[in-house]
Amino acid sequence: MTDAARLHLPDLPPDVRFVALGRDERALAWSFDVKRAAMRPYIEARWGWDVALQRRLHRERFEEKPFARILWCERAVGTVSLMRLATHVRFGEFYLLPEFQRLGLGSRILRHCLRLSDATSLPVRLEYLKWNPVGTLYRRHGFVVAGETEIHWLMERPPSDGSRFAFDQNAD
């Protein structure tokens, strides 16, 4: 991951904070536990749960992307990654622990990230497993299918006008 891609995610008042995860084994393990809790049912449905493979894949993503811990009312509830690249903003690694899903929190966080992304005048891209119901969330927020792989929908949302926020590319 390059420093130019690292973006500061400001807090979302009144109750959501984003804390950049360190690049250490403890942060890696915690973020993997969140991903496992959020994604295991969808991964297991297709391939079974190979913990060694999933840890390896997660480590690769962790090393290439900036991860932030999502705190809601000071409780750690998930992860997210938002990074600026030359041609687009990459949104991903967005996992909420199951007990915090379907409460509107995901929509709030996604809207916040999209407002920040709009300040760049770049489209936002993401991908998700085709059989994961999270696609309805992304479609509700203006994402359209821009491509696909055997297992992922590749989605994009163009920037919208009226942005009020700007990225601080130098913040950690």
Backbone as a chain_set.jsonl record, in Angstrom:
{"seq": "MTDAARLHLPDLPPDVRFVALGRDERALAWSFDVKRAAMRPYIEARWGWDVALQRRLHRERFEEKPFARILWCERAVGTVSLMRLATHVRFGEFYLLPEFQRLGLGSRILRHCLRLSDATSLPVRLEYLKWNPVGTLYRRHGFVVAGETEIHWLMERPPSDGSRFAFDQNAD", "coords": {"N": [[0.842, -1.173, 0.0], [0.578, 2.175, -0.85], [1.577, 5.341, 0.541], [0.264, 7.457, -0.648], [-2.214, 6.449, -1.233], [-3.412, 6.149, 1.186], [-6.066, 7.202, 3.127], [-7.607, 9.527, 5.257], [-10.233, 8.857, 7.388], [-12.639, 10.783, 8.598], [-14.407, 11.134, 11.726], [-17.856, 10.181, 12.261], [-20.185, 11.999, 13.415], [-22.963, 11.59, 15.675], [-21.812, 9.41, 16.938], [-20.079, 7.548, 15.727], [-16.843, 6.403, 15.179], [-13.715, 6.226, 13.437], [-10.857, 4.34, 13.477], [-7.61, 4.082, 12.54], [-6.177, 0.991, 11.782], [-3.336, -0.597, 13.146], [-0.351, -2.022, 11.689], [0.16, -4.528, 12.654], [0.341, -7.898, 14.072], [-1.687, -8.292, 15.931], [-3.721, -6.476, 15.172], [-4.217, -7.501, 12.643], [-5.214, -10.061, 13.324], [-7.528, -9.335, 14.773], [-9.033, -7.987, 12.797], [-9.393, -10.082, 11.023], [-11.014, -11.769, 12.556], [-13.37, -10.253, 12.634], [-14.046, -10.23, 9.901], [-14.428, -12.989, 9.523], [-16.666, -13.447, 11.193], [-18.591, -11.897, 9.875], [-18.545, -12.785, 7.191], [-18.276, -15.563, 6.983], [-20.649, -17.288, 6.728], [-21.369, -16.86, 4.021], [-19.127, -17.521, 2.545], [-18.678, -20.138, 3.375], [-20.977, -21.382, 2.418], [-20.452, -21.734, -0.254], [-17.841, -22.844, -0.593], [-17.072, -24.12, 1.736], [-15.334, -23.697, 4.868], [-12.162, -22.934, 4.886], [-9.834, -22.377, 7.016], [-7.077, -21.788, 6.973], [-6.614, -20.985, 4.304], [-8.365, -18.779, 4.203], [-7.223, -17.09, 6.126], [-4.769, -16.558, 4.87], [-5.598, -15.212, 2.509], [-6.849, -13.022, 3.707], [-4.686, -11.803, 5.0], [-3.216, -10.955, 2.769], [-4.957, -8.955, 1.718], [-4.954, -7.25, 3.911], [-2.343, -6.363, 3.97], [-2.201, -4.863, 1.669], [-4.09, -2.837, 1.751], [-5.449, 0.041, 3.492], [-6.801, -0.399, 6.649], [-9.532, 0.371, 8.775], [-10.784, 0.449, 12.074], [-14.115, 0.293, 13.025], [-15.865, 2.137, 15.309], [-18.706, 2.223, 17.247], [-20.596, 4.056, 19.335], [-18.44, 3.812, 21.01], [-17.879, 1.109, 20.919], [-16.282, -1.582, 19.361], [-17.228, -2.463, 16.178], [-16.793, -3.254, 13.569], [-15.025, -3.24, 10.356], [-13.5, -1.172, 7.798], [-12.297, -0.091, 4.609], [-10.944, 2.534, 2.801], [-9.635, 3.949, 0.016], [-7.726, 6.105, -2.058], [-7.062, 5.871, -5.444], [-5.374, 6.228, -8.623], [-7.387, 6.406, -10.614], [-9.818, 6.024, -9.381], [-11.768, 5.743, -6.336], [-11.37, 3.323, -3.899], [-13.504, 1.272, -2.204], [-13.897, -0.924, 0.447], [-13.478, -4.023, 2.296], [-15.431, -3.867, 4.154], [-16.955, -4.732, 6.822], [-19.365, -5.576, 9.117], [-19.951, -6.695, 12.401], [-22.207, -9.388, 12.951], [-24.309, -8.821, 14.857], [-24.62, -6.122, 14.604], [-25.553, -5.581, 12.148], [-28.103, -4.677, 9.785], [-29.257, -2.525, 11.119], [-29.21, -0.024, 10.173], [-26.784, 1.152, 10.433], [-24.753, 0.386, 8.628], [-25.629, 1.659, 6.276], [-25.408, 4.355, 7.061], [-22.623, 4.584, 7.42], [-21.685, 3.924, 4.858], [-22.85, 6.029, 3.322], [-21.45, 8.179, 4.44], [-18.783, 7.583, 3.677], [-19.133, 7.765, 0.92], [-19.779, 10.481, 0.599], [-17.326, 11.601, 1.31], [-15.755, 10.507, -0.704], [-16.881, 11.702, -2.956], [-15.743, 14.207, -2.93], [-13.38, 13.903, -4.261], [-13.958, 13.786, -6.893], [-13.888, 11.436, -8.266], [-14.907, 8.182, -9.452], [-16.368, 5.622, -7.347], [-15.368, 2.381, -6.52], [-16.144, -1.06, -5.913], [-16.324, -4.5, -4.821], [-18.221, -7.516, -4.443], [-19.266, -10.706, -3.133], [-21.277, -12.623, -5.277], [-23.528, -13.919, -4.22], [-24.028, -12.703, -1.842], [-26.196, -10.834, 0.13], [-25.628, -8.104, 0.469], [-25.479, -6.595, -1.793], [-27.877, -5.265, -2.326], [-27.801, -3.072, -0.617], [-25.677, -1.601, -1.75], [-26.709, -1.033, -4.322], [-28.876, 0.584, -3.624], [-27.524, 2.863, -2.979], [-26.588, 3.981, -5.288], [-24.743, 2.496, -6.766], [-23.775, 0.633, -9.643], [-23.613, -2.34, -11.627], [-20.525, -2.924, -13.026], [-18.989, -4.829, -14.06], [-17.958, -8.28, -13.867], [-16.747, -11.196, -12.17], [-16.195, -14.712, -11.952], [-17.144, -15.111, -9.379], [-17.637, -12.626, -8.179], [-19.484, -9.542, -8.135], [-18.652, -6.607, -9.742], [-18.746, -3.336, -8.915], [-19.639, 0.104, -9.504], [-19.831, 3.542, -8.683], [-20.618, 6.697, -9.834], [-19.082, 9.928, -9.146], [-20.916, 12.316, -7.193], [-22.421, 15.572, -7.422], [-22.047, 18.506, -5.315], [-20.491, 18.007, -3.081], [-19.245, 18.216, 0.272], [-17.011, 17.625, 1.682], [-13.5, 16.947, 2.064], [-10.658, 14.928, 1.288], [-8.025, 14.162, 3.509], [-5.043, 13.497, 2.659], [-2.679, 13.135, 3.957], [-3.053, 12.31, 6.495], [-3.026, 9.747, 9.0]], "CA": [[0.0, 0.0, 0.0], [1.357, 3.404, -0.894], [1.059, 6.39, 1.409], [-0.641, 8.306, -1.416], [-3.534, 5.841, -1.226], [-3.965, 6.172, 2.545], [-6.993, 8.311, 3.314], [-8.126, 9.715, 6.607], [-11.688, 8.804, 7.52], [-13.06, 11.542, 9.776], [-15.497, 10.538, 12.484], [-19.229, 10.419, 11.824], [-20.912, 12.365, 14.627], [-22.395, 11.809, 16.999], [-21.481, 8.185, 17.651], [-19.235, 6.62, 14.97], [-15.454, 6.808, 15.001], [-12.876, 5.347, 12.617], [-9.504, 4.325, 14.021], [-6.718, 3.334, 11.645], [-5.575, -0.187, 12.392], [-1.899, -0.758, 12.996], [0.061, -3.049, 10.726], [0.718, -5.591, 13.475], [-0.375, -9.18, 14.102], [-2.907, -8.169, 16.736], [-4.719, -5.83, 14.323], [-4.544, -8.478, 11.606], [-6.065, -11.096, 13.916], [-8.832, -8.764, 15.094], [-9.774, -7.73, 11.558], [-9.799, -11.387, 10.49], [-12.156, -12.243, 13.358], [-14.549, -9.519, 12.173], [-14.392, -10.757, 8.575], [-14.963, -14.349, 9.697], [-18.016, -13.352, 11.738], [-19.493, -11.304, 8.882], [-18.525, -13.423, 5.873], [-18.193, -17.021, 6.979], [-21.804, -17.976, 6.153], [-21.402, -16.734, 2.564], [-17.983, -18.273, 2.02], [-18.917, -21.546, 3.704], [-22.047, -21.882, 1.559], [-19.929, -22.055, -1.579], [-16.601, -23.608, -0.6], [-16.657, -24.571, 3.053], [-14.474, -22.715, 5.525], [-10.765, -23.351, 4.998], [-9.304, -21.277, 7.822], [-5.722, -21.423, 6.528], [-6.776, -20.217, 3.066], [-8.997, -17.496, 4.508], [-6.224, -16.254, 6.808], [-3.796, -16.12, 3.864], [-6.248, -14.199, 1.673], [-7.061, -11.825, 4.512], [-3.369, -11.177, 5.197], [-2.89, -10.253, 1.518], [-5.755, -7.723, 1.676], [-4.515, -6.408, 5.022], [-1.053, -5.76, 3.613], [-2.301, -3.956, 0.518], [-5.107, -1.805, 1.945], [-5.554, 0.611, 4.845], [-7.989, -0.834, 7.376], [-9.943, 1.148, 9.944], [-11.737, -0.159, 13.006], [-15.315, 1.11, 13.193], [-16.371, 2.183, 16.676], [-20.045, 2.792, 17.356], [-20.792, 4.262, 20.776], [-17.18, 3.34, 21.593], [-17.783, -0.349, 20.835], [-15.748, -2.014, 18.062], [-18.321, -3.169, 15.496], [-16.462, -3.69, 12.22], [-13.881, -2.67, 9.636], [-13.729, -0.581, 6.488], [-11.111, 0.418, 3.927], [-11.246, 3.532, 1.776], [-8.347, 4.436, -0.478], [-7.753, 6.804, -3.343], [-6.134, 5.42, -6.47], [-5.264, 7.218, -9.705], [-8.594, 6.531, -11.427], [-11.036, 5.806, -8.611], [-11.68, 5.489, -4.903], [-11.654, 1.912, -3.628], [-14.236, 1.023, -0.962], [-13.918, -2.357, 0.673], [-13.208, -4.602, 3.617], [-16.521, -3.308, 4.952], [-17.564, -5.841, 7.542], [-19.949, -5.307, 10.424], [-20.288, -7.888, 13.151], [-23.621, -9.698, 12.679], [-25.274, -8.185, 15.756], [-24.738, -4.707, 14.25], [-26.083, -5.493, 10.791], [-29.533, -4.419, 9.624], [-29.684, -1.493, 12.068], [-29.017, 1.264, 9.51], [-25.408, 1.603, 10.633], [-24.034, 0.199, 7.369], [-26.038, 2.735, 5.364], [-24.805, 5.608, 7.533], [-21.179, 4.559, 7.151], [-21.506, 3.981, 3.408], [-23.138, 7.415, 2.888], [-20.322, 9.0, 4.896], [-17.65, 7.295, 2.784], [-19.451, 8.28, -0.415], [-19.626, 11.953, 0.638], [-15.881, 11.857, 1.281], [-15.274, 10.133, -2.04], [-17.354, 12.682, -3.93], [-14.812, 15.346, -2.931], [-12.268, 13.607, -5.166], [-14.492, 13.778, -8.268], [-13.576, 10.134, -8.855], [-15.9, 7.152, -9.148], [-16.075, 4.689, -6.26], [-15.499, 0.993, -6.958], [-16.143, -2.113, -4.905], [-16.731, -5.815, -5.293], [-18.784, -8.35, -3.393], [-19.659, -12.043, -3.569], [-22.549, -12.557, -5.976], [-24.629, -14.452, -3.426], [-24.132, -11.946, -0.592], [-27.294, -9.867, -0.028], [-25.186, -6.725, 0.631], [-25.649, -5.887, -3.058], [-29.034, -4.364, -2.279], [-27.311, -1.842, 0.014], [-24.885, -0.847, -2.713], [-27.593, -0.521, -5.373], [-29.653, 1.701, -3.053], [-26.666, 4.043, -2.865], [-26.157, 4.459, -6.593], [-23.778, 1.63, -7.45], [-24.263, -0.209, -10.736], [-22.665, -3.383, -12.017], [-19.604, -2.484, -14.074], [-18.306, -6.027, -14.533], [-18.112, -9.427, -12.984], [-15.867, -12.348, -12.268], [-16.998, -15.903, -11.686], [-17.754, -15.073, -8.051], [-17.867, -11.263, -7.686], [-20.003, -8.417, -8.903], [-17.789, -5.422, -9.683], [-19.691, -2.225, -8.963], [-19.081, 1.45, -9.557], [-20.741, 4.669, -8.471], [-19.966, 7.94, -10.258], [-19.129, 10.974, -8.112], [-22.071, 13.2, -7.299], [-22.117, 16.983, -7.177], [-22.46, 19.03, -4.022], [-19.679, 17.462, -2.0], [-18.852, 19.175, 1.303], [-15.857, 17.125, 2.405], [-12.273, 16.711, 1.296], [-9.75, 13.956, 1.878], [-6.729, 14.582, 4.005], [-4.212, 12.384, 2.224], [-1.477, 13.009, 4.797], [-3.412, 11.811, 7.83], [-2.97, 8.289, 9.154]], "C": [[0.889, 1.238, 0.0], [0.743, 4.435, 0.033], [0.076, 7.284, 0.668], [-2.06, 7.759, -1.401], [-4.187, 5.912, 0.149], [-4.829, 7.411, 2.713], [-7.482, 8.344, 4.752], [-9.65, 9.674, 6.56], [-12.078, 9.604, 8.764], [-14.231, 10.84, 10.463], [-16.845, 10.955, 11.919], [-20.064, 10.717, 13.072], [-22.373, 11.903, 14.563], [-21.735, 10.565, 17.606], [-20.576, 7.188, 16.914], [-17.841, 7.219, 14.819], [-14.737, 5.768, 14.159], [-11.451, 5.467, 13.128], [-8.639, 3.464, 13.11], [-6.115, 2.155, 12.402], [-4.076, -0.188, 12.142], [-1.594, -1.876, 12.017], [0.649, -4.257, 11.456], [-0.176, -6.833, 13.484], [-1.676, -9.102, 14.899], [-4.035, -7.538, 15.91], [-5.162, -6.769, 13.203], [-5.508, -9.53, 12.149], [-7.46, -10.56, 14.221], [-9.659, -8.548, 13.824], [-10.211, -9.038, 10.9], [-11.002, -11.928, 11.256], [-13.448, -11.549, 12.934], [-14.999, -10.055, 10.818], [-15.008, -12.144, 8.697], [-16.398, -14.291, 10.206], [-19.016, -12.858, 10.687], [-19.633, -12.148, 7.623], [-18.566, -14.945, 5.864], [-19.426, -17.709, 6.394], [-21.825, -17.953, 4.62], [-20.269, -17.515, 1.907], [-18.216, -19.766, 2.206], [-19.977, -22.155, 2.795], [-21.524, -22.349, 0.21], [-18.755, -23.031, -1.536], [-16.297, -24.344, 0.695], [-15.697, -23.538, 3.622], [-13.093, -23.318, 5.73], [-10.034, -22.221, 5.716], [-7.911, -20.85, 7.37], [-5.792, -20.574, 5.252], [-7.354, -18.834, 3.368], [-8.039, -16.554, 5.241], [-5.2, -15.712, 5.806], [-4.381, -15.007, 2.993], [-6.454, -12.895, 2.448], [-5.739, -11.085, 4.744], [-2.972, -10.386, 3.943], [-3.651, -8.931, 1.428], [-5.271, -6.743, 2.739], [-3.211, -5.696, 4.691], [-1.158, -4.758, 2.477], [-3.275, -2.798, 0.713], [-5.028, -1.213, 3.354], [-6.865, 0.155, 5.484], [-8.268, 0.133, 8.51], [-10.919, 0.32, 10.766], [-12.909, 0.812, 13.117], [-15.76, 0.982, 14.646], [-17.728, 2.867, 16.661], [-20.365, 2.862, 18.843], [-19.638, 3.633, 21.553], [-17.042, 1.816, 21.627], [-17.288, -0.718, 19.436], [-16.781, -2.898, 17.368], [-17.961, -3.652, 14.102], [-15.224, -3.036, 11.666], [-14.355, -2.044, 8.331], [-12.377, -0.138, 5.93], [-11.574, 1.379, 2.843], [-9.913, 4.093, 1.32], [-8.511, 5.059, -1.851], [-6.661, 6.237, -4.237], [-6.156, 6.443, -7.602], [-6.591, 7.463, -10.428], [-9.892, 6.387, -10.66], [-10.718, 5.724, -7.117], [-12.122, 4.051, -4.687], [-12.294, 1.783, -2.247], [-14.249, -0.482, -0.746], [-13.624, -2.735, 2.105], [-14.214, -4.065, 4.63], [-17.293, -4.456, 5.576], [-18.093, -5.337, 8.875], [-20.22, -6.635, 11.104], [-21.79, -8.142, 13.02], [-24.629, -8.994, 13.581], [-25.456, -6.696, 15.471], [-25.198, -4.504, 12.811], [-27.591, -5.259, 10.845], [-30.102, -3.459, 10.672], [-29.608, -0.101, 11.446], [-27.605, 1.798, 9.633], [-24.594, 1.481, 9.346], [-24.368, 1.297, 6.366], [-25.417, 4.068, 5.773], [-23.327, 5.679, 7.178], [-20.923, 4.653, 5.654], [-21.775, 5.388, 2.888], [-21.991, 8.348, 3.255], [-19.124, 8.814, 3.966], [-17.903, 7.83, 1.382], [-19.355, 9.8, -0.462], [-18.147, 12.327, 0.574], [-15.317, 11.581, -0.108], [-15.69, 11.147, -3.091], [-16.423, 13.891, -4.02], [-13.649, 15.128, -3.884], [-12.661, 13.73, -6.635], [-14.134, 12.491, -9.015], [-14.713, 9.151, -8.572], [-15.422, 6.281, -7.982], [-16.321, 3.283, -6.792], [-15.444, 0.047, -5.768], [-16.455, -3.425, -5.586], [-17.327, -6.572, -4.12], [-19.18, -9.703, -3.996], [-21.071, -11.998, -4.138], [-23.736, -13.013, -5.139], [-24.766, -13.773, -2.058], [-25.23, -10.894, -0.764], [-26.898, -8.405, 0.142], [-25.345, -5.919, -0.66], [-26.824, -4.934, -3.057], [-28.651, -3.031, -1.627], [-26.571, -0.987, -1.003], [-25.751, -0.276, -3.83], [-28.427, 0.658, -4.864], [-28.839, 2.982, -2.986], [-25.992, 4.412, -4.188], [-25.117, 3.627, -7.319], [-24.486, 0.83, -8.545], [-23.183, -1.235, -11.074], [-21.839, -2.875, -13.189], [-18.839, -3.664, -14.664], [-18.555, -7.157, -13.558], [-16.972, -10.408, -13.19], [-16.767, -13.558, -12.031], [-17.751, -15.79, -10.362], [-18.105, -13.681, -7.531], [-18.642, -10.402, -8.68], [-19.036, -7.267, -8.668], [-18.705, -4.225, -9.886], [-18.959, -0.888, -8.955], [-20.192, 2.456, -9.322], [-20.017, 5.928, -8.908], [-20.004, 8.96, -9.127], [-20.386, 11.811, -8.295], [-21.627, 14.623, -6.996], [-22.515, 17.36, -5.758], [-21.677, 18.478, -2.852], [-19.278, 18.556, -1.023], [-17.56, 18.784, 1.993], [-14.666, 16.991, 1.479], [-11.421, 15.696, 2.039], [-8.52, 14.663, 2.412], [-5.781, 13.428, 3.742], [-2.991, 12.186, 3.116], [-1.788, 12.454, 6.171], [-3.326, 10.294, 7.856], [-4.263, 7.738, 9.683]], "O": [[1.844, 1.324, 0.772], [-0.461, 4.415, 0.287], [-0.851, 7.818, 1.278], [-3.015, 8.522, -1.542], [-5.402, 5.75, 0.259], [-4.379, 8.531, 2.473], [-7.733, 7.308, 5.368], [-10.273, 10.385, 5.772], [-11.863, 9.135, 9.882], [-14.949, 10.052, 9.847], [-16.958, 11.946, 11.198], [-20.587, 9.802, 13.708], [-22.947, 11.839, 13.476], [-21.152, 10.654, 18.687], [-20.33, 6.095, 17.423], [-17.673, 8.363, 14.399], [-15.094, 4.59, 14.161], [-10.901, 6.566, 13.204], [-8.897, 2.274, 12.929], [-5.611, 2.305, 13.514], [-3.611, 0.176, 11.062], [-2.494, -2.59, 11.574], [1.537, -4.93, 10.932], [-1.295, -6.816, 12.971], [-2.652, -9.775, 14.569], [-5.171, -8.011, 15.946], [-6.342, -6.821, 12.858], [-6.506, -9.851, 11.505], [-8.458, -11.234, 13.964], [-10.842, -8.886, 13.782], [-11.277, -9.098, 10.288], [-11.915, -12.49, 10.652], [-14.503, -12.181, 12.879], [-16.185, -10.305, 10.607], [-16.007, -12.438, 8.041], [-17.259, -15.011, 9.702], [-20.146, -13.342, 10.619], [-20.718, -12.223, 7.046], [-18.861, -15.549, 4.833], [-19.265, -18.65, 5.617], [-22.251, -18.923, 3.993], [-20.443, -18.099, 0.837], [-17.977, -20.558, 1.295], [-19.881, -23.329, 2.439], [-22.09, -23.257, -0.399], [-18.683, -23.946, -2.355], [-15.346, -25.124, 0.745], [-15.296, -22.607, 2.923], [-12.884, -24.118, 6.642], [-9.66, -21.224, 5.097], [-7.601, -19.659, 7.384], [-5.102, -19.561, 5.141], [-6.875, -17.832, 2.838], [-8.049, -15.348, 4.996], [-4.809, -14.547, 5.882], [-3.736, -13.984, 2.767], [-6.258, -11.805, 1.911], [-5.702, -9.856, 4.685], [-2.451, -9.275, 4.048], [-3.064, -7.9, 1.101], [-5.19, -5.541, 2.488], [-3.005, -4.551, 5.093], [-0.295, -3.891, 2.334], [-3.282, -1.865, -0.09], [-4.595, -1.882, 4.292], [-7.931, 0.319, 4.889], [-7.343, 0.655, 9.132], [-11.758, -0.404, 10.231], [-12.71, 2.015, 13.284], [-16.0, -0.117, 15.148], [-17.873, 3.964, 16.123], [-20.398, 1.839, 19.527], [-19.829, 3.012, 22.598], [-16.16, 1.297, 22.311], [-17.815, -0.224, 18.439], [-17.165, -3.945, 17.889], [-18.738, -4.391, 13.496], [-14.471, -2.372, 12.378], [-15.441, -2.335, 7.83], [-11.442, 0.151, 6.678], [-12.481, 1.073, 2.068], [-9.152, 4.643, 2.116], [-9.307, 4.615, -2.679], [-5.499, 6.137, -3.845], [-6.894, 7.425, -7.531], [-6.889, 8.594, -10.811], [-10.966, 6.603, -11.222], [-9.56, 5.646, -6.708], [-13.135, 3.616, -5.234], [-11.687, 2.147, -1.241], [-14.578, -1.237, -1.661], [-13.535, -1.89, 2.996], [-13.893, -3.841, 5.797], [-18.161, -5.065, 4.951], [-17.356, -4.745, 9.664], [-20.665, -7.589, 10.466], [-22.568, -7.189, 12.981], [-25.701, -8.608, 13.115], [-26.352, -6.068, 16.035], [-25.227, -3.376, 12.318], [-28.256, -5.599, 11.823], [-31.265, -3.562, 11.062], [-29.905, 0.893, 12.11], [-27.265, 2.797, 9.0], [-23.825, 2.384, 9.014], [-23.48, 1.807, 5.682], [-24.953, 4.824, 4.92], [-22.84, 6.702, 6.696], [-20.032, 5.387, 5.226], [-20.995, 5.896, 2.082], [-21.608, 9.21, 2.464], [-18.524, 9.792, 3.521], [-16.975, 8.301, 0.725], [-18.896, 10.356, -1.46], [-17.765, 13.259, -0.134], [-14.496, 12.344, -0.617], [-14.931, 11.424, -4.02], [-16.328, 14.525, -5.071], [-12.992, 16.093, -4.276], [-11.8, 13.772, -7.513], [-14.085, 12.469, -10.245], [-15.404, 9.277, -7.561], [-14.23, 6.217, -7.68], [-17.34, 3.016, -7.428], [-14.79, 0.316, -4.761], [-16.804, -3.467, -6.765], [-16.995, -6.319, -2.962], [-19.398, -9.824, -5.201], [-21.962, -11.397, -3.539], [-24.849, -12.528, -5.341], [-25.538, -14.228, -1.214], [-25.189, -10.129, -1.728], [-27.747, -7.53, -0.024], [-25.345, -4.688, -0.622], [-26.778, -3.897, -3.718], [-29.129, -1.977, -2.047], [-26.814, 0.216, -1.103], [-25.54, 0.864, -4.244], [-28.655, 1.621, -5.597], [-29.406, 4.073, -2.94], [-24.954, 5.075, -4.203], [-24.656, 4.02, -8.39], [-25.633, 0.411, -8.391], [-21.996, -1.013, -10.832], [-22.379, -2.451, -14.211], [-18.123, -3.512, -15.654], [-19.264, -7.008, -12.563], [-16.328, -10.44, -14.239], [-17.984, -13.412, -11.925], [-18.86, -16.307, -10.23], [-18.811, -13.569, -6.529], [-18.477, -10.52, -9.894], [-18.65, -6.989, -7.532], [-19.366, -4.114, -10.918], [-17.832, -0.768, -8.473], [-21.341, 2.245, -9.712], [-18.923, 6.213, -8.421], [-20.858, 8.875, -8.244], [-20.863, 11.993, -9.415], [-20.581, 14.843, -6.387], [-23.232, 16.619, -5.086], [-22.173, 18.487, -1.726], [-19.004, 19.687, -1.425], [-17.055, 19.546, 2.817], [-14.814, 16.93, 0.258], [-11.459, 15.615, 3.267], [-8.041, 15.638, 1.832], [-5.726, 12.479, 4.525], [-2.332, 11.15, 3.027], [-0.872, 12.155, 6.938], [-3.534, 9.637, 6.835], [-4.387, 6.528, 9.872]]}, "num_chains": 1, "name": "protein.A"}
